[in-house]
């Protein structure tokens, strides 16, 4: 049986969900403790950040964060499924893939600004960026990768931001009901 050269396969589409799961496992384990121990230091290092931002960060407990991660799993699963359904052609899937890679760049920028470990900064160079580059390469070779434009960076960052804000809002609402 000959493989269709335009078929990118589940390793590319559902691989996004798997790579994200590995990355977010690091965050689930590290975020609550890191926030508790590092926010006082961050307040000193970055005095121009409004106090409301620090209070909001401190208010995210382990339950809320884990619930938000579970909600994000639903978002990423839907994007990966759409990617699989379309052979990687889906604009939603490709935007999510770009968002995943760009959010990794944000993690590295955060670690550089902090001058040390931040949650997500270990799996970003080991999983997030390599997977994103590999998957984009596979999409390119299959002839289905949309041409990269500056607006794709904006869309990717907007998608990542909206998904993060939205899933945290869902988490807060779910936990308030419980």
SEZALUM-763479 format. One record per residue: residue number from 1; x, y, z of N, C-alpha, C, O in turn. Coordinates in nm, 4 decimals. Atoms other than C-alpha are relative to their C-alpha. Layout:
REM residues N
GUMI;n;n_c1;n_c2;n_c3;ca_c1;ca_c2;ca_c3;c_c1;c_c2;c_c3;o_c1;o_c2;o_c3
GUMI;NUM;X;Y;Z;X;Y;Z;X;Y;Z;X;Y;Z
...
REM end
This chain:
REM residues 178
GUMI;n;n_c1;n_c2;n_c3;ca_c1;ca_c2;ca_c3;c_c1;c_c2;c_c3;o_c1;o_c2;o_c3
GUMI;1;0.0842;-0.1181;0.0000;0.0000;0.0000;0.0000;0.0892;0.1250;0.0000;0.1768;0.1399;0.0852
GUMI;2;-0.0783;-0.1215;0.0121;0.1441;0.3347;-0.1074;-0.0618;0.1097;0.0844;-0.1835;0.1280;0.0850
GUMI;3;0.0473;-0.1095;-0.0856;0.1191;0.6265;0.1335;-0.0191;0.1258;-0.0843;0.0650;0.1594;-0.1676
GUMI;4;0.0276;-0.1259;0.0693;-0.0384;0.9466;0.0025;0.1005;0.1045;0.0492;0.1077;0.1296;0.1695
GUMI;5;-0.1005;-0.0985;-0.0429;0.2405;1.2115;0.0043;-0.0625;0.1247;0.0624;0.0061;0.2017;0.1296
GUMI;6;0.0678;-0.1164;-0.0585;-0.0194;1.4723;0.1032;-0.0613;-0.0309;0.1360;-0.1178;0.0577;0.2002
GUMI;7;0.0533;0.0394;-0.1309;-0.1234;1.2765;0.4148;0.1069;0.0264;0.1054;0.2114;-0.0386;0.1067
GUMI;8;-0.0999;-0.0335;-0.1011;0.0565;1.4316;0.7092;-0.0032;-0.0951;0.1183;0.0953;-0.1050;0.1913
GUMI;9;0.0077;0.1001;-0.1052;-0.0642;1.1666;0.9534;-0.0336;0.0558;0.1367;-0.0205;0.1750;0.1645
GUMI;10;0.0418;-0.0351;-0.1360;-0.1835;1.1654;1.3098;0.1166;0.0470;0.0857;0.0959;0.1206;0.1822
GUMI;11;-0.1145;-0.0452;-0.0801;0.1693;1.2169;1.4425;0.0160;0.1517;-0.0093;0.0660;0.2148;0.0838
GUMI;12;-0.0078;-0.1455;0.0167;0.1515;1.5715;1.3062;-0.1207;0.0673;0.0638;-0.1065;0.1658;0.1362
GUMI;13;0.1219;-0.0660;-0.0484;-0.2095;1.6516;1.3916;-0.0250;-0.0281;0.1478;-0.0291;0.0649;0.2283
GUMI;14;0.0218;0.0318;-0.1411;-0.2728;1.4659;1.7169;0.1298;0.0105;0.0805;0.1274;0.0137;0.2035
GUMI;15;-0.1275;-0.0266;-0.0670;0.0971;1.5083;1.7938;-0.0007;0.1341;0.0705;0.0647;0.1515;0.1733
GUMI;16;0.0128;-0.1308;-0.0660;0.0088;1.8689;1.8742;-0.0592;-0.0175;0.1398;-0.0103;0.0415;0.2361
GUMI;17;0.0618;0.0250;-0.1306;-0.2158;1.7463;2.1551;0.0973;-0.0713;0.0936;0.1055;-0.0379;0.2118
GUMI;18;-0.0964;0.0744;-0.0831;0.0507;1.5037;2.2801;0.1133;0.0911;0.0475;0.1501;0.0878;0.1649
GUMI;19;-0.1091;-0.0912;-0.0380;0.3283;1.7667;2.2758;-0.0499;0.1017;0.1024;0.0196;0.1335;0.1989
GUMI;20;0.0581;-0.0946;-0.0951;0.0999;2.0131;2.4511;-0.0173;-0.0663;0.1372;0.0098;-0.0036;0.2396
GUMI;21;0.0222;0.0699;-0.1275;0.0157;1.7510;2.7187;0.1297;-0.0145;0.0782;0.1316;0.0042;0.1998
GUMI;22;-0.1305;0.0111;-0.0672;0.3834;1.6923;2.7950;0.0396;0.1356;0.0579;0.0818;0.1456;0.1731
GUMI;23;-0.0365;-0.1350;-0.0432;0.4453;2.0660;2.8149;-0.0857;0.0464;0.1182;-0.0332;0.0994;0.2161
GUMI;24;0.0861;-0.0475;-0.1078;0.1427;2.1401;3.0314;0.0107;-0.0842;0.1264;-0.0244;-0.0375;0.2347
GUMI;25;-0.0264;0.0796;-0.1210;0.2275;1.8534;3.2666;0.1054;0.0710;0.0853;0.0940;0.0763;0.2077
GUMI;26;-0.1011;-0.0775;-0.0734;0.5362;2.0561;3.3597;-0.0658;0.1180;0.0705;-0.0373;0.1449;0.1872
GUMI;27;0.0648;-0.1168;-0.0581;0.3194;2.3599;3.4186;-0.0925;-0.0366;0.1164;-0.0935;0.0323;0.2183
GUMI;28;0.0907;0.0420;-0.1079;0.0592;2.1741;3.6286;0.0790;-0.0303;0.1265;0.0371;0.0044;0.2370
GUMI;29;-0.0828;0.0359;-0.1152;0.3345;2.0434;3.8532;0.0671;0.1230;0.0608;0.0780;0.1336;0.1830
GUMI;30;-0.0858;-0.1082;-0.0489;0.5320;2.3670;3.8788;-0.0688;0.1330;0.0302;-0.0237;0.2054;0.1190
GUMI;31;0.0574;-0.1346;-0.0136;0.2989;2.6690;3.8524;-0.0406;0.0360;0.1425;0.0028;0.1404;0.1911
GUMI;32;0.0455;-0.0453;-0.1327;0.1318;2.6701;4.1980;0.1154;0.0312;0.0969;0.1155;0.1348;0.1633
GUMI;33;-0.1131;-0.0229;-0.0915;0.4567;2.6346;4.3931;0.0852;0.1181;-0.0460;0.1287;0.1996;0.0354
GUMI;34;-0.0826;-0.1077;0.0551;0.6480;2.8691;4.1615;-0.0635;0.1360;0.0297;0.0052;0.2291;0.0717
GUMI;35;0.0696;-0.1262;-0.0269;0.3851;3.1423;4.1964;0.0134;0.0363;0.1475;0.0441;0.1504;0.1818
GUMI;36;-0.0078;-0.0237;-0.1445;0.3829;3.1042;4.5752;0.1387;0.0486;0.0426;0.1509;0.1383;0.1261
GUMI;37;-0.1356;-0.0326;-0.0454;0.7603;3.1262;4.6059;0.0635;0.1169;-0.0748;0.1526;0.1823;-0.0206
GUMI;38;-0.0693;-0.0983;0.0820;0.8498;3.3694;4.3262;-0.0683;0.1361;-0.0116;-0.0018;0.2350;-0.0426
GUMI;39;0.0686;-0.1288;0.0154;0.5837;3.6416;4.3230;0.0603;0.1078;0.0901;0.0752;0.2209;0.0439
GUMI;40;-0.0622;-0.1065;-0.0799;0.7414;3.8283;4.6177;0.1288;0.0541;-0.0656;0.1533;0.1748;-0.0650
GUMI;41;-0.1222;-0.0427;0.0691;1.0723;3.8366;4.4279;-0.0329;0.0775;-0.1281;0.0318;0.1774;-0.1596
GUMI;42;0.0397;-0.0675;0.1237;0.9000;3.9350;4.1041;-0.0505;0.1415;0.0271;-0.0249;0.2332;-0.0509
GUMI;43;0.0485;-0.1337;-0.0363;0.7290;4.2272;4.2788;0.1177;0.0964;0.0161;0.1104;0.2122;-0.0252
GUMI;44;-0.1190;-0.0843;-0.0190;1.0734;4.3592;4.3737;0.0703;0.0276;-0.1328;0.1126;0.1403;-0.1584
GUMI;45;-0.0698;-0.0144;0.1280;1.2260;4.2983;4.0282;-0.0749;0.0870;-0.0992;-0.0138;0.1574;-0.1796
GUMI;46;0.0826;-0.0702;0.0980;0.9363;4.4507;3.8365;-0.1011;0.0905;0.0708;-0.2213;0.0637;0.0688
GUMI;47;0.0886;-0.0855;-0.0797;0.7962;4.7344;4.0498;-0.1053;0.0753;-0.0821;-0.2034;0.1243;-0.0261
GUMI;48;0.0968;-0.0732;0.0837;0.6133;4.8925;3.7536;-0.1237;-0.0830;-0.0345;-0.2232;-0.0293;-0.0831
GUMI;49;0.1169;0.0844;0.0268;0.3791;4.5949;3.7172;-0.1074;0.0355;0.1027;-0.0800;0.0394;0.2226
GUMI;50;0.1067;-0.0393;-0.0945;0.0438;4.6954;3.8678;-0.0266;-0.1092;0.1039;-0.0191;-0.2285;0.0745
GUMI;51;0.0275;0.0924;-0.1102;-0.0409;4.5373;4.2023;-0.1152;-0.0945;-0.0330;-0.1155;-0.2096;0.0108
GUMI;52;0.1130;0.0869;0.0359;-0.3660;4.4035;4.0569;0.0472;-0.1217;-0.0804;-0.0095;-0.2302;-0.0676
GUMI;53;-0.0535;0.1132;0.0779;-0.1634;4.1862;3.8174;0.0602;-0.1048;0.0931;0.0413;-0.2247;0.0728
GUMI;54;-0.0597;0.0950;-0.0951;0.0294;4.0321;4.1082;-0.1084;-0.0723;0.0791;-0.0990;-0.1928;0.1024
GUMI;55;0.1093;0.0625;-0.0758;-0.2917;3.9715;4.3044;-0.0743;-0.1031;-0.0843;-0.1115;-0.2094;-0.0346
GUMI;56;0.0667;0.0963;0.0887;-0.4541;3.8035;4.0039;0.0842;-0.1254;-0.0155;0.0311;-0.2364;-0.0134
GUMI;57;-0.0893;0.1151;0.0130;-0.1504;3.5793;3.9598;-0.0030;-0.0847;0.1269;-0.0097;-0.2074;0.1194
GUMI;58;0.0036;0.0732;-0.1263;-0.1521;3.4853;4.3281;-0.1340;-0.0696;0.0245;-0.1403;-0.1690;0.0967
GUMI;59;0.1336;0.0566;-0.0217;-0.5249;3.4108;4.3149;-0.0206;-0.1318;-0.0748;-0.1131;-0.2065;-0.0429
GUMI;60;0.0140;0.1244;0.0763;-0.4755;3.1251;4.0657;0.0596;-0.1131;0.0832;0.1814;-0.1266;0.0943
GUMI;61;-0.0492;0.1120;-0.0803;-0.4552;2.8188;4.2875;0.0155;-0.1240;-0.0884;-0.0180;-0.1217;-0.2069
GUMI;62;-0.0244;0.1239;0.0731;-0.3648;2.4642;4.1847;-0.1250;-0.0581;-0.0632;-0.1204;-0.1096;-0.1750
GUMI;63;0.1252;0.0546;0.0557;-0.7270;2.3595;4.1370;-0.0440;0.0777;-0.1231;-0.0820;0.0188;-0.2242
GUMI;64;0.0401;-0.0812;0.1152;-0.8059;2.6503;3.9075;0.0940;-0.0254;-0.1176;0.0496;-0.0416;-0.2313
GUMI;65;-0.0949;0.0192;0.1091;-0.4886;2.6024;3.7087;-0.0212;-0.1357;-0.0668;-0.0221;-0.1447;-0.1896
GUMI;66;0.0215;0.1340;0.0551;-0.5481;2.2284;3.6654;-0.1304;-0.0064;-0.0788;-0.1362;-0.0715;-0.1832
GUMI;67;0.1279;-0.0032;0.0704;-0.9097;2.2909;3.5641;0.0145;0.0759;-0.1322;-0.0411;0.0347;-0.2340
GUMI;68;-0.0245;-0.0755;0.1237;-0.7966;2.5520;3.3098;0.0786;-0.0846;-0.1000;0.0518;-0.0798;-0.2200
GUMI;69;-0.0772;0.0889;0.0877;-0.5449;2.3017;3.1706;-0.0919;-0.1061;-0.0611;-0.0786;-0.1390;-0.1790
GUMI;70;0.0950;0.0978;0.0529;-0.8241;2.0446;3.1354;-0.0876;0.0629;-0.1088;-0.1157;-0.0003;-0.2106
GUMI;71;0.0801;-0.0699;0.1015;-1.0344;2.3010;2.9470;0.0835;0.0238;-0.1256;0.0329;0.0118;-0.2372
GUMI;72;-0.0881;-0.0210;0.1152;-0.7369;2.3790;2.7239;0.0196;-0.1307;-0.0761;0.0355;-0.1289;-0.1982
GUMI;73;-0.0114;0.1299;0.0670;-0.7068;2.0057;2.6503;-0.1146;-0.0191;-0.0982;-0.0955;-0.0731;-0.2071
GUMI;74;0.1168;0.0103;0.0887;-1.0571;2.0207;2.5022;0.0226;0.0864;-0.1249;-0.0048;0.0430;-0.2368
GUMI;75;-0.0273;-0.0905;0.1125;-0.9577;2.3185;2.2846;0.1018;-0.0630;-0.0946;0.0802;-0.0678;-0.2157
GUMI;76;-0.1055;0.0578;0.0839;-0.6383;2.1488;2.1627;-0.0449;-0.1291;-0.0674;-0.0057;-0.1566;-0.1808
GUMI;77;0.0512;0.1235;0.0611;-0.8159;1.8172;2.1027;-0.0873;0.0335;-0.1201;-0.0801;-0.0341;-0.2227
GUMI;78;0.0852;-0.0410;0.1122;-1.0706;1.9952;1.8825;0.0850;0.0498;-0.1169;0.0565;0.0183;-0.2324
GUMI;79;-0.0890;-0.0498;0.1063;-0.7939;2.1714;1.6888;0.0728;-0.1155;-0.0677;0.0827;-0.1192;-0.1903
GUMI;80;-0.0710;0.1154;0.0557;-0.5995;1.8468;1.6439;-0.0941;-0.0860;-0.0835;-0.0560;-0.1341;-0.1903
GUMI;81;0.0980;0.0795;0.0755;-0.9137;1.6617;1.5327;-0.0329;0.0673;-0.1327;-0.0468;0.0002;-0.2350
GUMI;82;0.0262;-0.0725;0.1243;-0.9852;1.9335;1.2771;0.1199;-0.0125;-0.0935;0.1033;-0.0262;-0.2147
GUMI;83;-0.1194;0.0203;0.0813;-0.6267;1.9053;1.1576;0.0022;-0.1385;-0.0624;0.0366;-0.1534;-0.1796
GUMI;84;0.0030;0.1375;0.0511;-0.6638;1.5287;1.1209;-0.1074;-0.0149;-0.1079;-0.0843;-0.0771;-0.2116
GUMI;85;0.1115;0.0079;0.0947;-0.9990;1.5629;0.9436;0.0370;0.0606;-0.1355;-0.0082;0.0130;-0.2396
GUMI;86;-0.0333;-0.0726;0.1231;-0.8470;1.8004;0.6867;0.1385;-0.0338;-0.0544;0.1856;0.0306;-0.1482
GUMI;87;-0.1350;0.0327;0.0460;-0.5087;1.6344;0.6438;0.1008;0.1090;0.0296;0.1995;0.1240;-0.0424
GUMI;88;-0.0911;-0.1071;-0.0401;-0.3409;1.9266;0.8190;-0.0302;0.1337;-0.0656;0.0367;0.2325;-0.0354
GUMI;89;0.0327;-0.1225;0.0740;-0.5015;2.1891;0.5915;-0.0778;0.1017;0.0837;-0.0776;0.2206;0.0519
GUMI;90;0.0870;-0.0859;-0.0800;-0.7310;2.3325;0.8588;0.0721;0.1258;0.0485;0.1805;0.1193;0.1064
GUMI;91;-0.0542;-0.1266;-0.0505;-0.6683;2.6995;0.9326;-0.0007;0.0011;0.1525;0.0892;0.0570;0.2153
GUMI;92;0.0076;0.0068;-0.1463;-0.7784;2.6317;1.2906;0.1190;-0.0794;0.0545;0.1860;-0.0354;0.1479
GUMI;93;-0.1127;0.0819;-0.0441;-0.5207;2.3529;1.3303;0.1323;0.0749;-0.0189;0.2143;0.0791;0.0728
GUMI;94;-0.1269;-0.0682;0.0254;-0.2404;2.5544;1.1694;0.0175;0.1214;0.0899;0.1293;0.1513;0.1318
GUMI;95;-0.0084;-0.1124;-0.0942;-0.3236;2.8588;1.3837;0.0351;-0.0504;0.1393;0.1169;0.0106;0.2082
GUMI;96;-0.0312;0.0575;-0.1316;-0.3182;2.6404;1.6968;0.1456;-0.0461;0.0059;0.2128;-0.0270;0.1073
GUMI;97;-0.1405;0.0426;0.0054;0.0165;2.4914;1.5895;0.0923;0.1210;0.0115;0.1892;0.1183;0.0873
GUMI;98;-0.0801;-0.1222;-0.0101;0.1590;2.8407;1.5361;-0.0069;0.0585;0.1406;0.0938;0.1034;0.1952
GUMI;99;0.0174;-0.0530;-0.1354;0.0148;2.9511;1.8701;0.0839;-0.0786;0.1005;0.1443;-0.0209;0.1910
GUMI;100;-0.0781;0.0856;-0.0895;0.1798;2.6551;2.0432;0.1481;0.0390;-0.0055;0.2123;0.0565;0.0980
GUMI;101;-0.1404;-0.0384;0.0144;0.5206;2.7457;1.9034;0.0274;0.1394;0.0523;0.1261;0.1613;0.1226
GUMI;102;-0.0196;-0.1376;-0.0460;0.4811;3.1174;1.9682;-0.0110;0.0108;0.1512;0.0615;0.0881;0.2136
GUMI;103;0.0113;-0.0056;-0.1462;0.3678;3.0561;2.3251;0.1277;-0.0547;0.0633;0.1651;-0.0137;0.1731
GUMI;104;-0.1300;0.0478;-0.0482;0.6926;2.8609;2.3674;0.1039;0.1101;-0.0013;0.1847;0.1205;0.0910
GUMI;105;-0.0925;-0.1138;0.0065;0.8879;3.1674;2.2558;-0.0271;0.0946;0.1167;0.0661;0.1488;0.1761
GUMI;106;0.0362;-0.0845;-0.1141;0.6967;3.3661;2.5193;0.0570;-0.0601;0.1294;0.1075;0.0130;0.2146
GUMI;107;-0.0578;0.0645;-0.1192;0.8034;3.1086;2.7825;0.1493;0.0294;0.0111;0.1991;0.0603;0.1194
GUMI;108;-0.1444;-0.0267;-0.0034;1.1675;3.1550;2.6865;0.0287;0.1464;0.0312;0.1246;0.1770;0.1021
GUMI;109;-0.0162;-0.1424;-0.0313;1.1300;3.5344;2.6967;-0.0256;0.0255;0.1483;0.0443;0.1052;0.2109
GUMI;110;0.0280;-0.0150;-0.1435;0.9763;3.5073;3.0446;0.1195;-0.0481;0.0829;0.1607;0.0183;0.1781
GUMI;111;-0.1155;0.0537;-0.0734;1.2657;3.2910;3.1642;0.1199;0.0938;-0.0119;0.1942;0.1128;0.0844
GUMI;112;-0.1107;-0.0948;0.0181;1.5147;3.5378;3.0166;-0.0219;0.1257;0.0845;0.0715;0.1754;0.1474
GUMI;113;0.0300;-0.1188;-0.0799;1.3396;3.8336;3.1823;0.0162;-0.0290;0.1485;0.0641;0.0556;0.2240
GUMI;114;-0.0103;0.0411;-0.1403;1.3267;3.6452;3.5124;0.1439;-0.0365;0.0360;0.1824;-0.0341;0.1529
GUMI;115;-0.1389;0.0463;-0.0162;1.6876;3.5290;3.4634;0.0055;-0.1299;0.0800;0.0889;-0.1485;0.1686
GUMI;116;0.0043;0.1285;-0.0670;1.5951;3.1808;3.5745;-0.1181;-0.0808;-0.0471;-0.1838;-0.0475;-0.1457
GUMI;117;0.1087;0.0904;0.0358;1.3427;2.9032;3.5637;-0.1355;0.0671;0.0138;-0.1623;0.1369;0.1116
GUMI;118;0.1421;-0.0314;-0.0088;0.9807;2.9794;3.4873;-0.0744;-0.1235;-0.0496;-0.0239;-0.1942;-0.1368
GUMI;119;0.0732;0.1198;0.0430;0.7139;2.7087;3.4484;-0.0207;-0.0030;-0.1519;-0.0677;0.0936;-0.2121
GUMI;120;0.0102;0.0161;0.1444;0.7189;2.5780;3.0933;0.1310;0.0196;-0.0731;0.1427;-0.0161;-0.1903
GUMI;121;-0.1257;-0.0299;0.0694;1.0750;2.6842;3.0191;0.0889;-0.1224;-0.0212;0.1827;-0.1163;-0.1007
GUMI;122;-0.0791;0.1222;0.0236;1.2164;2.3297;3.0425;-0.0521;-0.0738;-0.1228;0.0260;-0.1134;-0.2093
GUMI;123;0.0543;0.0767;0.1125;0.9788;2.1607;2.7991;-0.0097;0.0817;-0.1284;-0.0294;0.0246;-0.2357
GUMI;124;0.0059;-0.0796;0.1231;0.9764;2.4539;2.5560;0.1117;-0.0366;-0.0971;0.0819;-0.0682;-0.2123
GUMI;125;-0.1043;0.0352;0.0983;1.3204;2.3846;2.4010;0.0088;-0.1502;-0.0282;0.0661;-0.1914;-0.1290
GUMI;126;-0.0069;0.1458;0.0179;1.2799;2.0079;2.4435;-0.1189;-0.0568;-0.0763;-0.1056;-0.1584;-0.1445
GUMI;127;0.1222;0.0548;0.0595;0.9221;1.9609;2.3182;-0.0710;0.1024;-0.0889;-0.0962;0.0753;-0.2063
GUMI;128;0.0858;-0.0966;0.0697;0.7331;2.2761;2.2142;0.0617;0.0446;-0.1323;0.0015;0.0273;-0.2382
GUMI;129;-0.0604;-0.0525;0.1223;0.9737;2.4301;1.9660;0.0394;-0.1102;-0.0984;0.0117;-0.0963;-0.2175
GUMI;130;-0.0309;0.1057;0.0971;1.1079;2.1046;1.8153;-0.1245;-0.0590;-0.0664;-0.1249;-0.0827;-0.1872
GUMI;131;0.1210;0.0549;0.0606;0.7566;1.9668;1.7667;-0.0584;0.0976;-0.1012;-0.0949;0.0578;-0.2118
GUMI;132;0.0584;-0.0992;0.0897;0.6307;2.2906;1.6124;0.0775;0.0064;-0.1313;0.0175;0.0058;-0.2388
GUMI;133;-0.0813;-0.0065;0.1220;0.9212;2.3095;1.3669;-0.0134;-0.1274;-0.0827;-0.0234;-0.1217;-0.2053
GUMI;134;0.0147;0.1281;0.0700;0.8929;1.9393;1.2815;-0.1361;-0.0085;-0.0695;-0.1440;-0.0456;-0.1866
GUMI;135;0.1352;0.0090;0.0567;0.5146;1.9562;1.2274;-0.0158;0.0968;-0.1169;-0.0742;0.0612;-0.2193
GUMI;136;0.0071;-0.0958;0.1111;0.5430;2.2704;1.0138;0.0780;-0.0525;-0.1203;0.0356;-0.0342;-0.2344
GUMI;137;-0.0773;0.0597;0.1094;0.8109;2.0938;0.8085;-0.0780;-0.1093;-0.0714;-0.0772;-0.1176;-0.1942
GUMI;138;0.0824;0.1062;0.0599;0.5836;1.7950;0.7551;-0.1146;0.0591;-0.0810;-0.1444;0.0113;-0.1905
GUMI;139;0.1084;-0.0665;0.0737;0.2963;2.0241;0.6535;0.0532;0.0623;-0.1292;-0.0117;0.0553;-0.2336
GUMI;140;-0.0616;-0.0619;0.1178;0.5291;2.2089;0.4143;0.0297;-0.1052;-0.1064;-0.0025;-0.0863;-0.2237
GUMI;141;-0.0329;0.1069;0.0960;0.6535;1.8856;0.2531;-0.1249;-0.0617;-0.0630;-0.1218;-0.1068;-0.1775
GUMI;142;0.1250;0.0535;0.0536;0.2945;1.7689;0.2117;-0.0713;0.1014;-0.0885;-0.1706;0.0687;-0.1534
GUMI;143;0.0598;-0.1028;0.0842;0.2139;2.0963;0.0363;-0.1255;0.0619;0.0573;-0.2049;0.1198;-0.0168
GUMI;144;0.1223;-0.0528;-0.0606;-0.0538;2.2001;0.2855;0.0246;0.1150;0.0980;-0.0709;0.1720;0.1508
GUMI;145;-0.0292;-0.1097;-0.0940;0.1246;2.4592;0.5020;-0.0329;0.1333;-0.0669;0.0143;0.1634;-0.1766
GUMI;146;0.0310;-0.1340;0.0508;-0.0202;2.8041;0.4523;0.1261;0.0843;0.0059;0.2069;0.0687;0.0974
GUMI;147;-0.1184;-0.0875;-0.0030;0.2420;3.0652;0.3645;0.0016;0.0826;0.1288;-0.1022;0.1325;0.1724
GUMI;148;-0.0125;-0.0776;-0.1240;0.3730;3.2393;0.6771;-0.0019;0.1489;-0.0329;0.0700;0.1962;-0.1210
GUMI;149;0.0101;-0.1443;0.0161;0.2772;3.6043;0.7008;0.0108;0.0640;0.1374;-0.0155;-0.0016;0.2382
GUMI;150;-0.0078;-0.0661;-0.1306;0.3337;3.8607;0.9744;-0.1310;-0.0093;0.0789;-0.1292;-0.0215;0.2014
GUMI;151;0.1273;0.0063;-0.0732;-0.0368;3.8509;1.0568;-0.0210;-0.1361;0.0657;-0.0990;-0.1470;0.1603
GUMI;152;0.0106;0.1313;-0.0632;0.0006;3.4783;1.1367;0.0586;0.0020;0.1410;0.0106;-0.0684;0.2298
GUMI;153;-0.0579;-0.0156;-0.1342;0.2208;3.5767;1.4317;-0.1033;0.0643;0.0919;-0.1237;0.0197;0.2048
GUMI;154;0.1022;-0.0685;-0.0789;-0.0488;3.8137;1.5535;-0.1155;-0.0957;0.0295;-0.1630;-0.1032;0.1429
GUMI;155;0.1103;0.0947;-0.0202;-0.3198;3.5499;1.5007;0.0393;-0.1089;0.0991;-0.0406;-0.1457;0.1853
GUMI;156;-0.0452;0.1054;-0.0903;-0.1145;3.2841;1.6790;0.0050;0.0474;0.1440;-0.0423;-0.0213;0.2345
GUMI;157;-0.0067;-0.0543;-0.1360;-0.0453;3.5034;1.9799;-0.1399;0.0333;0.0529;-0.1687;0.0126;0.1708
GUMI;158;0.1376;-0.0301;-0.0412;-0.4085;3.6181;1.9868;-0.0742;-0.1282;0.0360;-0.1482;-0.1316;0.1343
GUMI;159;0.0644;0.1286;-0.0278;-0.5279;3.2563;1.9720;0.0471;-0.0539;0.1349;-0.0344;-0.0959;0.2171
GUMI;160;-0.0544;0.0513;-0.1262;-0.2947;3.1522;2.2558;-0.0526;0.0812;0.1184;-0.0891;0.0249;0.2216
GUMI;161;0.0483;-0.0867;-0.1082;-0.3992;3.4517;2.4670;-0.1486;-0.0231;0.0268;-0.1901;-0.0389;0.1416
GUMI;162;0.1448;0.0202;-0.0166;-0.7720;3.4066;2.4036;-0.0291;-0.1369;0.0614;-0.1163;-0.1492;0.1474
GUMI;163;0.0220;0.1339;-0.0549;-0.7506;3.0337;2.4762;0.0372;-0.0045;0.1486;-0.0349;-0.0636;0.2290
GUMI;164;-0.0424;0.0004;-0.1408;-0.5592;3.0908;2.8015;-0.0981;0.0779;0.0871;-0.1388;0.0301;0.1930
GUMI;165;0.0941;-0.0814;-0.0771;-0.7892;3.3690;2.9217;-0.1352;-0.0712;0.0087;-0.1962;-0.0771;0.1154
GUMI;166;0.1291;0.0683;0.0026;-1.0989;3.1763;2.8161;-0.0050;-0.1233;0.0880;-0.1032;-0.1456;0.1587
GUMI;167;0.0006;0.1221;-0.0813;-0.9986;2.8502;2.9815;0.0115;0.0318;0.1488;-0.0430;-0.0410;0.2317
GUMI;168;-0.0045;-0.0401;-0.1418;-0.9129;3.0291;3.3065;-0.1363;0.0528;0.0449;-0.1774;0.0289;0.1584
GUMI;169;0.1349;-0.0474;-0.0336;-1.2538;3.2002;3.2976;-0.0939;-0.1191;0.0202;-0.1741;-0.1206;0.1136
GUMI;170;0.0811;0.1217;-0.0151;-1.4183;2.8607;3.2453;0.0332;-0.0690;0.1322;-0.0566;-0.1121;0.2046
GUMI;171;-0.0421;0.0657;-0.1247;-1.2145;2.7159;3.5332;-0.0566;0.0703;0.1226;-0.1070;0.0055;0.2144
GUMI;172;0.0547;-0.0760;-0.1139;-1.3173;2.9948;3.7711;-0.1500;-0.0229;0.0147;-0.2013;-0.0402;0.1252
GUMI;173;0.1448;0.0200;-0.0031;-1.6809;2.9521;3.6759;-0.0360;-0.1402;0.0483;-0.1252;-0.1569;0.1315
GUMI;174;0.0257;0.1389;-0.0405;-1.6731;2.5728;3.7121;0.0254;-0.0187;0.1487;-0.0541;-0.0829;0.2173
GUMI;175;-0.0348;0.0175;-0.1405;-1.5035;2.5917;4.0519;-0.0924;0.0796;0.0920;-0.1174;0.0375;0.2050
GUMI;176;0.0947;-0.0769;-0.0811;-1.7410;2.8609;4.1791;-0.1303;-0.0751;0.0173;-0.1928;-0.0689;0.1232
GUMI;177;0.1228;0.0794;-0.0074;-2.0354;2.6348;4.0991;0.0163;-0.1189;0.0934;-0.0776;-0.1585;0.1626
GUMI;178;-0.0252;0.1182;-0.0817;-1.8722;2.3406;4.2754;0.0155;0.0367;0.1411;0.0374;-0.0502;0.2254
REM end
